[in-house]
């Protein structure tokens, strides 16, 4: 990234597949296996963005957007899934040079799109040349470049061929976007932790909102016009993260006093030495200094790499090591822990949560009051609205699936006769029940079990029940969604850290006939037990400066036409 801009000697159009240009794969000595491009989940995300670019270009040149006619993103033959033959438009990368000049790996590209992970989708053609290429039904070769923006021209270095595109490092930006700002962090552009510091915060919010729209429109055509509310921003754009996990690797050729402690270099497995992280809270940043000192003091004895943990906690002003279960929240101050076996105390409004430092809990405390407050208000709003219905009535019961330490069940308990939470972790269930007891809440019961079988234990009337689900990033399973619809709660609040998975799950419900569009009415002849309408889509910016976005979708059960 520190290399100076060089004169572009590459042609303005991609390499062609003439026989004399075909390159043989680099043969490694010994038993080292040759690198093969294999498809991954990350590839799917990039390829979605490439396909959208091709479709938009296809439409721009006046073509009918037919899936059978739009040029595909793949740059090799359909039967050649591993890229074993020569790439039709890909430049060489160092691993494939076979003794060639590394200058061949550096060239200029034009950025046409940015993927949901904040990566630029670029080609060697500018906009006009790309249109001509697509118009002729030819296949452009795409490059994925970090830290660039739409409309920019950049100098890059090809690094690695993936399934249908080439990873490239950014050398310099030749033509800058008006959206570009100077990143305040000295490590930005090298560190993989943040992807969006070169974008102003307002533009980051709009980017993430558009990513939510894109995820849903990609998941199902019926979601193409879905209304997505303005994203609710974090009170803090820096200094918000309550947990950091820097790491280090031990290499035989690196002296102990020169081992890097930090986060991976963008696009690489090499660790970048980072002394301070601006998105960490003040307490976490103090903890990082101490954690690095401790690791360096023991480095000579380390035989393998390790991951460090720095996590913010709330401690008593008068007794930093004492029990804070009965300490008023006003008497708590911020501290940090470095031991994964330690216990954390977090505070959301006036509610305290205790959980092990190694377990999951949302890592931006500044936005949690608004985040949990929105879920609570959605539940209360629909309970009030449904109470006007003679046949249905208000919401009386709340089920918190994937409940963890009880964050949503406890913060949303008010107004319900009973709250039931379920989680597969014995430790999390113990924490959730203890947290309810610590806060004097007696209508919550958290039980051990698999969320896919939760409804075997539920005996509440679904017409008076709401379900909150907050699954892992990979989303829910078809088995869980089938049981959810069969049970048919009156309201579903789906909270997601992985928006594409959330959109996929809701598209699954759509395909099963369990979702109706705004202008449709439930089909009384449908075999589905319950049919829902998407009432709201509300994104939250829990992790500023990164591409991550949380999203909350509220689904309300419709009354069938008899």
DRENSETI-477052 format. One record per atom (N, C-alpha, C): x, y, z. Coordinates in steps of 0.1 Angstrom, whole numbers, plus 5000, padded with zeros to 4 digits. Each point is the difference from the previous one (the first is absolute). Layout:
# residues N
XYZ/...
# end
This chain:
# residues 562
500849885000/499250125000/500950135000/501249985003/500950125001/500750024987/499849914990/500750024988/499650124992/500950064993/499650124992/499349974987/499250094995/499349984988/501049984988/499849904992/500949984989/499250024987/500850034989/499450014987/499349884996/498750014996/499349884996/500449954986/500749894999/500449954987/499149894995/498949975007/499149904996/499050054990/499549924991/499050054990/498850045007/499150084993/498850055006/498949894999/500249894993/499049905000/500749875006/499249915005/500549885007/500849914990/500849915007/500849904992/499049914992/500349964988/499249914992/500649865002/499349904996/500449865002/500749954987/500950074994/500749954989/501049895005/500249904991/500849895005/501450045005/500650104994/501450035004/499950075014/498950045005/499950075013/499749915011/499749874997/499749915011/501249975009/499750005013/501149985009/499949875007/501149935002/500049885007/500050035015/499449905008/499950025014/501549995006/500250075010/501349995007/500249875007/501149934997/500249875006/500950025012/499449965012/500850015012/500849885002/501250025006/500849895004/499549925012/500449885001/499549935012/498649954999/499349995011/498749955001/498950115001/500450124999/499150115002/498949994989/498750025005/498949994990/499850134993/499649994987/499850124992/498750065005/500050145000/498850085004/498949974990/498849985005/498849984991/498950105005/499450074990/498950095004/498749925003/499550015012/498849935004/499050105005/498849974997/498950095004/499749995015/499850125006/499750015014/498850105002/499550015012/498950095003/500450154997/501350035002/500450144997/500050024985/500349894992/499950014986/498650034995/499049945007/498650024996/499650155002/500550065011/499750145002/500650094989/501249974996/500750084989/499349974987/499749884997/499449964987/498650074999/499350015011/498750075000/500250144995/501050075006/500350144996/500450014985/500849904996/500450004986/498849984990/499249915004/498849984992/499150124999/499850075012/499350125000/500650114991/501350015000/500750094991/499749974985/500149874997/499849964986/498650034996/499049975009/498650024997/499750154998/500650085009/499850154998/500650054987/501249954997/500650044987/499249954988/499549885001/499249944989/498850094998/499350045011/498850094998/500450144995/501250055004/500450134996/500250014985/500449894994/500350004986/498749964992/498950005007/498749984993/499649854998/500649915007/499749864999/498949965009/499349894997/499049945009/500749925010/499750025013/500749945011/499549855001/500449924991/499649865000/501249925006/499749915010/501049935006/500849914990/499349964990/500749914990/500950084991/499950134999/500850084991/501150085006/499850045013/501050085007/501349935001/501150064995/501349935001/500349965015/500549885002/500349955013/501450065005/500150005013/501350065006/501249914998/499749874999/501249905000/500850034988/501349995002/501050034989/500649874995/499549885004/500549884994/498949924995/500349894993/498949924994/499249945011/498749984997/499049955010/500549875006/500649914992/500449875005/501350005008/500750125000/501350015006/499850075014/499449925009/499650075013/501150045009/501249944998/501150035009/501050104994/499750044988/501050094993/501349944997/499949874996/501349934997/500650044987/499250054991/500650054987/500350155002/500550064989/500350145001/498850095002/500150105008/498950095002/499950094987/498750014996/499850074987/500350155000/499850065011/500350155001/500850045012/500449915008/500750035012/501550034998/500550105006/501550024999/500749915009/501349994999/500749915008/500150055015/500249905009/500250045014/501449945003/500750055010/501349955003/500249855001/498949935005/500149855001/500049934987/499550074989/499949944987/500950064990/501050085004/500950064991/501049904993/500349905007/501049914995/501350074996/500550095008/501250074997/499850134992/498750044998/499750124993/500350135008/499850114994/500350135006/498850045009/500250035013/498950045009/499350134996/500750084991/499350124995/498849974992/499949874995/498849964993/498849995009/500250005013/499049985009/499450145004/500550114996/499650135004/499450074988/498850065002/499350074989/498950085006/499350084991/498950085004/498649934998/499150035009/498649954999/499050115003/498849984995/498950105003/499049935009/499650075010/499149945010/498650034996/499249904998/498650024996/499049985011/500349925010/499149975010/500749975013/499350005011/500549965013/499249895006/500549895004/499349895005/499550035014/499149915005/499550025014/501149995011/501149944996/501149995010/501050124998/499650104993/500850124998/501249984990/500049904992/501049984990/499650054987/501050074993/499750054987/500049894989/499050014991/499949914989/500550084988/501149964994/500750084989/500349924988/500250074989/500449934988/501150094994/500749954990/501050084993/499450094990/498749984997/499350094991/499350115008/500050124995/499250115006/498649974996/499150095004/498649984999/499649984985/500550084991/499649994986/500549874994/501349975003/500649874995/499249885005/499650015013/499349895006/498649984993/499450114996/498749994993/500249934987/501050044993/500349944986/500349855002/500749965010/500349865003/498849925003/499150065008/498849935004/499049994988/500050114993/499150014988/500349894990/501349964999/500549904991/499849865006/499449995012/499849885008/501349935003/501050085002/501349955005/500050005015/501049935006/500049995015/501250085006/499750115007/501150075006/500649935011/501250025003/500749945012/499950105011/499649965012/499850105011/501249985010/500350125006/501050005011/499350065012/500449945012/499450045013/501150075007/499750135003/501150095005/499450065013/500850005011/499550065013/500350154999/499250075009/500350155003/499850094988/499149964990/499750094989/498550035000/499750104991/498650044999/499550004986/498749994998/499550004986/500450124993/500449994987/500450114992/501550035001/500749935008/501550035001/500849924990/501150064997/501049934992/501249975009/500549885000/501049965010/501149924994/501250015005/501149914997/500049895010/500049874994/499949885009/501149904996/500149915009/500949884998/499249885002/500049914990/499249885001/500749915010/499249935008/500649925011/499649854998/498849974997/499549865001/498849994991/499949894993/498849974992/499049925009/498850054999/498949935007/499049944990/498949965005/499049944991/499350114993/500550034988/499350104991/500550145001/501050035008/500650135001/501449995006/500650125000/501450005006/500150105011/500649965011/500250085012/501250094996/499950135004/501150104997/500250095012/501250045002/500450105010/499950144994/499650095008/500050144995/501450065002/500650064989/501250075001/499850155002/499150064992/499750145001/498750034993/499350115004/498850044993/500450114990/499849984988/500350104989/499050114999/498749964999/498950094999/499149985012/499850095009/499349995012/498550034999/499249935007/498650035001/499750125009/499050084998/499750115009/499649955014/499649885001/499649945013/501249975009/501249994994/501249965008/500450105010/500349965012/500550085011/501349945005/500850085007/501249955006/499749925012/500549885000/499749915012/500950045012/499450015012/500850055011/501049905006/499749874997/500949895006/501249984991/501249995007/501249994992/500149864994/499349905005/500049874994/499049974989/499150094998/499049984990/500749994986/499549914992/500649974987/500949885000/500349965012/500849885002/499349905009/499450055011/499349915010/498749954994/499649885003/498849944995/498850035009/500250075011/499050025010/498950094995/500450124994/499050094995/500150014985/498850024994/500050004985/499550134995/499450095008/499350124995/500450135006/501250015006/500550125005/500250114990/500149964987/500350104989/498650064995/498949965007/498750064997/499550075011/499450124998/499450085011/498949925007/499850035012/499049925008/498650004994/499650124995/498750014994/499949904988/501050004992/500049924988/500149855004/500749975011/500149865005/498549955003/499350095006/498649965004/499249974988/500150084990/499249984987/500549884993/501349975000/500649884994/499449885007/499950005013/499549885007/498549984998/499350114999/498649994997/499849944986/500850044991/499949944986/500449865000/500949965009/500449865000/498949915005/499250055010/498849935005/499049984988/499750114993/499150004988/500549894990/501350004998/500649914990/499949865004/500249975013/499949875005/498649944998/499050085003/498649954998/499649994986/500450094991/499749994986/500749894994/501249965004/500749894995/499349875005/499550005012/499449885005/498749964994/499250104995/498749964994/499550124992/499549984988/499550114992/498950085007/499249935008/498950075007/500550115010/501349995003/500550105010/500750124993/499950004987/500850114993/499550145004/498850025003/499550135004/499850025015/500649915008/499850005014/500450135006/499250065009/500450135006/500949975012/501250065000/500949995011/500250135007/499750015012/500150125008/501450065000/500150135003/501350065002/500749935011/501349974998/500849935010/500150085013/499949945011/500250065013/501549995003/500650125002/501550005002/500449995014/501249955002/500649995013/500350145005/499850025013/500450135007/501550024998/500849904999/501450014998/500549944987/500750074992/500549954988/501549945002/500750045010/501249955004/499949985015/500949915006/500049985014/498849935006/499449924992/498749935004/500249855003/501049944995/500149855001/500549965013/499249915007/500349965013/500849875001/500449954988/500849875000/500950004988/501349975003/501049984989/500749875002/500449944989/500749875001/501250004990/501050085003/501349994992/500649875002/500949974990/500749875001/501450014995/500749895001/501450004995/500349854995/501049994991/500449874995/501549995003/500449885003/501449975003/500649944987/501150064995/500749954988/501549985004/500549904994/501449965003/501050114997/499750074989/500950104996/499850145006/499150015010/499750135006/500550005015/500950095004/500450005014/498850045009/500049955012/498950035009/499650155002/501150095000/499750145002/499550074987/499949924989/499550064988/498749944995/499449925009/498749944996/498950115000/499250004990/498950104998/498849955008/499450095007/498849985008/498950094995/499049954994/498950094995/499049924992/499750054988/499049944992/500649974986/499349924992/500549964987/500150124991/501049994991/500150094989/498949974991/499450114994/498849984991/500349904989/499249904999/500249904989/501149905002/500750005012/501149915002/499849945014/500849905002/500149935013/501150055009/500750104995/501150055008/499550105010/500550005012/499650095011/500650144999/499350105001/500550145000/500150045014/501250055004/500250055014/499250135003/499149995009/499150125003/500150035015/500450125003/500250045014/498750065006/499150054992/498850065005/498949994990/498849985004/498849984991/499050115004/499750094990/499250125002/498549965003/499649894995/498549975002/499849935014/501049975007/499949955014/499650115009/499349965011/499750105010/501350045008/499950105008/501250055007/500549885009/499149935007/500449895008/500749894992/499449974989/500649894991/501450044995/500150134997/501350054994/501149995011/499650035013/500949995011/500449855002/499049924998/500249855002/500949954989/499950054988/500949964989/501450025002/500350125006/501450035004/500649905009/499249965011/500449915010/500149864994/499049964991/500149874994/501249984992/500350104992/501249994991/501349995009/500150075011/501149995008/500249865006/498849955005/500149865006/500449904989/499550014988/500349914990/501550004996/500550134999/501450014996/501049955011/499550015013/500949955011/500149855000/499049934994/500049865000/500349944986/500250094990/500249954987/501149904997/501150025007/501149914998/499749855004/499049985009/499649875004/498849944992/499550084991/498849964992/500549914989/499449884998/500349914989/499050014988/498950075003/499050024989/499350135002/499250044990/499350135001/498849995010/499450115002/498950015010/499250124997/498750005005/499150114999/499850065013/500250135001/499850075013/498550055001/499650025012/498650055002/500150135009/499450104995/499950135008/498550035000/499450015012/498550025000/499750105011/499150094997/499650105009/499049945010/500150055013/499049965010/499750115009/499049995008/499650105010/500449965013/500750085008/500549975013/499650115010/500149965012/499650105011/501150105002/499650125002/501050115002/500849975013/499449955010/500749985013/500749875001/499549904993/500649865001/500049944986/501150034992/500149954986/499949854999/500449935010/500049854999/498849945007/499150085005/498849955007/498849964991/499149935007/498749964993/499250134998/499550024988/499250124997/498549964998/499649885003/498649964998/499050105007/500450055011/499150085008/500450154999/501050034992/500550144999/499150084991/499550115004/499250094990/500850034988/499450004988/500750034988/500750135000/499450105008/500650135000/501450005007/500349895008/501249995007/501149924993/499749964987/500949924993/500950084990/501249964998/500950074991/500649894990/500650044990/500549914990/501449955003/500149874999/501349935001/500249904989/501049925001/500249904989/500549875006/499849894993/500649875004/500749944988/501049925003/500949944990/499949845001/499349955010/499949865002/498749954995/500049914990/498749954995/499149935010/500649965012/499249945010/499450105010/500350134998/499450105008/498650024997/499350075009/498650034997/499850154997/499150034991/499750134995/498750055006/499950135003/498850065004/499750114990/498949994992/499650104991/498750065004/499850124996/498850075004/499350064988/498749964999/499150064989/498950075007/500050144998/499250095008/500349975015/499049955008/500249975014/500149855003/500049924989/500049865002/501549944999/500449925009/501349955001/500049854994/501149974993/500249874995/501349955004/500149875004/501249945004/500249884991/501249984994/500349894991/501549985000/500549884996/501449984999/500750084989/501250045002/500750094990/500149934986/500149875000/500149924988/498849984992/498850045006/498749974993/499650124992/498949984992/499550104991/499150105007/500250134997/499150115004/500350114990/499050084997/500250114991/501150095004/500850044991/501350075003/500050154998/498850064999/499950155000/499050045010/500450035012/499150035011/499350144998/500650094992/499450134999/498750004992/499849904992/498749994992/499049905005/500449925010/499149905005/498750055006/500050115007/498750055004/499050034989/500550064989/499150024988/499749874993/500949915000/499949874993/498949915007/500249985013/499049925007/498750085002/500150135001/498850085001/499150004988/500649994988/499249984988/499349875000/500649895004/499349875000/498950015010/500250065012/499050015010/498850084995/500350114993/498950094995/499249934989/500749924991/499349934990/499049905006/500549935010/499149905007/498850075007/500350115007/498950085007/499150064990/500550054989/499250074990/499049904994/500449884996/499149914994/499149935010/500550005013/499049955010/498950105002/500350135000/498950105001/499149994988/500649994988/499250004988/499149874999/500549895004/499349875000/498950005011/500250075011/499050005010/498750064996/500050074989/498750064995/499249894992/500749894997/499349894993/499249915009/498749984998/499249925008/500449855000/500449964988/500449864998/501449965005/500950104999/501449975004/500450045014/500050135002/500350055013/501550035001/500550055012/501350045002/501049895000/501350034999/501149905002/500249985015/500049885004/500149965014/501349925003/500649944990/501149915002/501150044990/501249985004/501250034992/501049885000/500449954989/500949904999/501350064994/501149985007/501350054996/500949884995/500049984987/500849894995/501550054998/500949915001/501450035000/500350115010/499649985013/499950115009/501350045006/501149925000/501250035005/499950035015/500650125004/499950045015/498750075003/499150004991/498750055003/499750154997/500950054990/499950144997/498650054997/499449944990/498750054995/498949955009/500049885005/498949965008/499950085013/501250045006/499950085012/499750144997/500650064990/499750154997/498650024995/499449894995/498650024994/499049935008/500249965012/499149925008/498850085004/500150135002/498950085005/498749984991/498949985007/498749994993/499649864996/500949905002/499749864997/499749925012/499149914999/499749915012/501249905002/500649964989/501149905001/500950024988/501349995003/501150014990/500749865001/500149944989/500849874999/501150014991/501249975004/501250014992/500649864998/500749974989/500649874998/501350024993/501049915004/501450014996/500649875001/500949964991/500749875001/501150005010/500550115005/501150015009/499550005015/500549905007/499749995014/500450135008/501250044997/500650125006/499150134997/499650014988/499250124996/498650005008/499449885001/498749995007/500250035014/501149965006/500250035014/500250155002/500850064991/500150155000/498750074999/499249964990/498750074997/499149995013/499949895006/499149985012/500650095011/501350005002/500650085011/499950154997/500050034987/499950154996/498550045003/499149924997/498650035004/499850025015/500649915007/499850005015/500850125005/501250034995/500850125005/499250134998/499250014989/499350124997/498550005006/499749905008/498749995006/498949984990/500249924990/499049974990/499549865002/498749985002/499549875003/499149934990/499950074988/499249934990/500849944988/501349985003/500949954989/500449865005/500049914990/500549865003/500849964988/501349975002/500949964989/500349855002/499849934989/500249855000/501049964990/500649885003/501049954991/499349924989/500450024988/499549924989/500450054986/499749934990/500450044986/498850084995/500450124994/499050094995/499149944989/500649894993/499249944989/498949915006/500149985013/498949925007/499350075010/500150145000/499550085010/498449985002/499349994989/498650005001/499449875005/500849905002/499649885007/499750035015/500650115005/499850035014/499150125003/499550064989/499150125001/498649965001/499350055010/498649975002/499150125000/500650124996/499250124999/499250014988/498950085000/499250024989/500750094990/500349954987/500850084991/499350134996/498750015001/499350134998/500450115009/500549965012/500450105010/501550005003/500849944990/501449985002/500950074990/501150065004/501050054992/501349925001/500749994989/501349935000/501150094996/501050015007/501250084997/501149904996/500650014988/501149914997/501250084996/501149965006/501350074997/501149894998/499949934988/500949894997/501450044997/500949914999/501450034996/500150064986/501150044996/500250074987/499549914989/500149875001/499649914989/498549994999/499250065009/498650004999/499349885006/498749984998/499349895005/500049884991/499549895004/499949884991/498649994995/499849934988/498749984995/499149925010/500649915008/499249935010/499450105010/500850095005/499550105010/498950084994/500350054987/499050094994/498749934997/500049874997/498849924997/499249995013/500749975012/499349995012/499550145005/500750104997/499650145004/498650034993/500049974987/498750044992/498949905004/500349885003/499049905004/499450055014/500950045009/499550055013/499250134997/500450094992/499350124996/499850105010/501150065007/499850115009/499550124993/499350095008/499450124995/501050094994/501250025007/501050094995/501449935001/500850024990/501449955000/500950124998/501050015009/501050104999/501349934997/500550024988/501249934996/501250105000/501049975009/501150085002/501249934993/500850074992/501149934993/501250084999/501249935002/501350064998/500449974986/499549894994/500249964986/498850034992/500050124993/498850044993/499749914988/501049964992/499749904989/499449875005/500449955011/499449885005/498550035005/499850115006/498750045004/499050014988/500550074989/499250014988/499849874994/500949915000/499949864995/498949935008/500050015013/499049945009/498650054997/499950134998/498650054998/499649974986/500949994990/499749954987/499549865000/500649925009/499649865001/498550005005/499750085009/498650015005/499150054988/500550094992/499350054989/499749894990/501049924997/499849894991/499149895005/499949995013/499049915006/498650055001/499850124996/498750065000/499650075014/501150025008/499750055013/500250155001/500450074989/500150144999/499250064989/499250115003/499350064989/500550144998/500050054988/500450144997/499050105005/500450135000/499150105005/498650014992/500149984987/498850014992/499249874999/500449905007/499349874999/499349975013/499049904998/499349955012/500349855002/499949965012/500349855002/499049924993/500649894994/499149904993/499449915009/498750005001/499249925009/500249854997/500449974987/500249864996/501449955003/500950095004/501349965003/500149905011/501049904999/500149905010/500850055012/500650124999/500850055011/499250035012/500549965012/499350035012/499950155003/501150074997/500050155003/500650074988/499550124997/500550084990/500450145006/501150054996/500550135006/500350114990/499950125005/500350114992/501250075006/501050054992/501150075005/499550145004/500050035013/499550125006/501150115000/501349965002/501050105000/501449944998/500950084995/501449954998/500950125006/500749975011/500750115007/501549965002/500950064992/501449975002/500650095012/501049945006/500850075011/501450004997/500750115002/501550004998/500749975013/500149885003/500749965012/501550004999/500550004988/501549994998/500450104990/500050135003/500550114991/501549974996/500350054988/501349984993/500249864994/499049915002/500149874994/498849984992/500049894992/498849974991/498949945007/500249965013/499049925007/498850095003/498849944999/498750075004/499149905006/499350045010/498949925007/498750054994/499149904999/498750034993/498949935008/498950085002/498849945007/498850014991/499449884997/498849994992/498949955009/498950084999/498849965008/499049944990/499549885003/499049934993/498749995008/498950034994/498750005007/499149904993/499449915007/499149904995/498750074994/499749954988/498850064994/498849915003/498850065000/498749935001/499649954987/499649884999/499649944987/498650044996/499850014987/498750024994/499249875000/499050005007/499249874999/498950014989/
# end
